[in-house]
């Protein structure tokens, strides 16, 4: 397979330890259950603002994983954060967290090149990279 050079774009890294702590808090508040939550973790993510979106309620915020799969804020400003939880009941899922909290509490000063962050393996990942690079630079539907 011929590979092409991806255009660069610096994006902010998410502190996933802080985000996992927030996820645990949300789950505890919603379900009252804390047993086993210490194993909940969040994989590497970056965060960005989608160009051309209304920033009202942080609807312009999105997080992206190393597969190039992104999670955008909904109309209420919540992002479904993917997590893994290795206990007997749950293997993984999503928990809704305020985009405002992710942006303001978990966004780090560290940056990474989106072209290097999204894994290189086949057309799907190339397309995912292109979708998010476009969303964070010129806007458009994701």
C-alpha positions as CSV (number, residue, x, y, z in Angstrom):
1,X,0.0,0.0,0.0
2,X,1.4,3.4,-0.9
3,X,1.3,5.8,2.0
4,X,1.0,9.5,1.6
5,X,2.3,12.3,3.7
6,X,-0.4,13.6,6.1
7,X,-0.6,17.3,6.6
8,X,0.4,18.4,10.1
9,X,-1.8,20.0,12.7
10,X,-0.8,20.5,16.4
11,X,-3.6,19.5,18.8
12,X,-3.9,19.5,22.6
13,X,-3.4,16.3,24.5
14,X,-6.0,15.3,27.1
15,X,-4.9,14.3,30.6
16,X,-6.7,11.0,30.6
17,X,-6.0,10.3,34.3
18,X,-7.9,13.5,35.2
19,X,-10.6,12.6,32.8
20,X,-10.9,9.1,34.2
21,X,-11.3,10.6,37.7
22,X,-14.1,12.8,36.4
23,X,-15.8,9.8,34.7
24,X,-15.6,7.9,38.0
25,X,-17.3,10.8,39.8
26,X,-20.1,11.0,37.2
27,X,-20.7,7.2,37.5
28,X,-20.7,7.4,41.3
29,X,-23.1,10.3,41.2
30,X,-25.5,8.6,38.8
31,X,-25.3,5.0,40.1
32,X,-24.0,5.3,43.6
33,X,-21.7,2.4,42.9
34,X,-18.0,2.8,43.6
35,X,-16.8,-0.8,43.9
36,X,-14.4,-1.6,41.1
37,X,-14.3,1.9,39.7
38,X,-10.6,2.3,40.5
39,X,-9.9,0.1,37.4
40,X,-11.8,2.5,35.1
41,X,-9.3,4.1,32.6
42,X,-9.5,6.3,29.5
43,X,-7.1,5.7,26.6
44,X,-5.1,8.4,24.9
45,X,-7.2,11.3,23.5
46,X,-6.7,14.7,21.9
47,X,-9.1,17.6,22.1
48,X,-10.0,20.4,19.6
49,X,-12.6,22.9,18.6
50,X,-14.6,22.3,15.4
51,X,-14.4,25.4,13.2
52,X,-17.6,27.0,12.3
53,X,-19.6,25.5,15.1
54,X,-21.4,27.7,17.6
55,X,-19.5,27.7,20.9
56,X,-22.7,28.0,22.9
57,X,-22.6,25.3,25.5
58,X,-19.3,24.1,24.1
59,X,-21.0,22.4,21.2
60,X,-17.8,23.0,19.2
61,X,-15.6,20.7,21.3
62,X,-14.5,17.2,20.2
63,X,-12.2,14.5,21.5
64,X,-10.4,12.0,19.2
65,X,-8.7,8.7,20.0
66,X,-5.7,7.1,18.3
67,X,-7.9,5.3,15.8
68,X,-9.2,8.7,14.6
69,X,-12.6,8.0,16.0
70,X,-14.0,11.2,17.5
71,X,-16.7,12.1,20.0
72,X,-18.4,15.5,19.5
73,X,-20.3,17.5,22.1
74,X,-24.0,17.1,21.8
75,X,-26.6,19.9,21.9
76,X,-26.3,20.0,25.7
77,X,-22.5,20.3,25.7
78,X,-21.8,16.7,26.7
79,X,-19.3,14.4,25.2
80,X,-19.6,10.6,25.5
81,X,-16.2,9.6,26.8
82,X,-15.1,6.0,26.0
83,X,-13.7,4.1,28.9
84,X,-12.5,0.6,29.8
85,X,-13.4,-1.0,33.1
86,X,-12.0,-4.4,33.8
87,X,-14.3,-6.0,36.4
88,X,-16.8,-8.8,36.3
89,X,-19.8,-6.6,35.2
90,X,-18.5,-4.2,32.6
91,X,-15.7,-4.3,30.0
92,X,-16.1,-0.8,28.7
93,X,-18.6,1.8,27.6
94,X,-19.2,5.6,27.5
95,X,-20.0,8.1,30.1
96,X,-21.3,11.6,29.3
97,X,-19.0,14.4,30.6
98,X,-19.3,18.2,30.2
99,X,-17.2,19.4,27.3
100,X,-16.5,22.5,29.4
101,X,-15.0,20.3,32.1
102,X,-12.9,18.3,29.6
103,X,-11.7,21.5,27.9
104,X,-10.9,23.4,31.1
105,X,-9.8,20.6,33.5
106,X,-8.2,17.9,31.3
107,X,-6.7,19.8,28.3
108,X,-3.0,20.0,28.8
109,X,-0.4,22.4,27.4
110,X,1.2,19.4,25.6
111,X,0.5,19.2,21.9
112,X,0.9,16.4,19.4
113,X,0.7,16.3,15.6
114,X,-2.6,14.9,14.6
115,X,-0.9,13.2,11.7
116,X,1.3,11.2,14.1
117,X,-1.4,10.7,16.8
118,X,-3.9,8.9,14.5
119,X,-2.4,5.5,13.7
120,X,-1.4,4.8,10.2
121,X,-3.1,1.6,8.9
122,X,-5.4,1.5,5.9
123,X,-7.9,3.8,4.2
124,X,-10.3,4.1,7.2
125,X,-7.6,5.6,9.5
126,X,-6.5,7.9,6.7
127,X,-10.1,9.1,6.2
128,X,-10.5,9.5,10.0
129,X,-7.4,11.7,10.1
130,X,-8.6,13.8,7.2
131,X,-12.1,14.3,8.7
132,X,-10.7,15.6,12.0
133,X,-8.0,17.7,10.4
134,X,-10.7,19.4,8.3
135,X,-13.0,19.8,11.2
136,X,-10.3,21.5,13.3
137,X,-9.0,23.7,10.5
138,X,-11.8,24.7,8.1
139,X,-14.9,23.2,9.6
140,X,-17.4,21.0,8.1
141,X,-19.5,18.1,9.0
142,X,-17.8,15.2,10.9
